[in-house]
């Protein structure tokens, strides 16, 4: 791996974090502008969103996703180990 590829690989997460930060700031700015223009409509939308989130079974959904991830983790580890063994065998030849 040459130096330029290593530098790009090092800078990639930093640029990704900065991009996400910029996007979040832009969304917050737009939201603030919308709330200042239409406070009653914003309050109504917030109430509706809160009501819907209160009615959703988020705990059940999150626990189901977590169990699914745990089930999928075992085959993923097996495949990863097999790939590493194959890679090691290819390097020895």
Secondary structure, 3 states (H helix, E strand, C coil): CCHHHHHHHHHHHHHHHHHHHHHHHHHHHHHHHHHHHCHHHHHHHHHHHHHHHHHCCHHHHHHHHHHHHHHHHHHHHHHHHHHHHHHHHHHHC
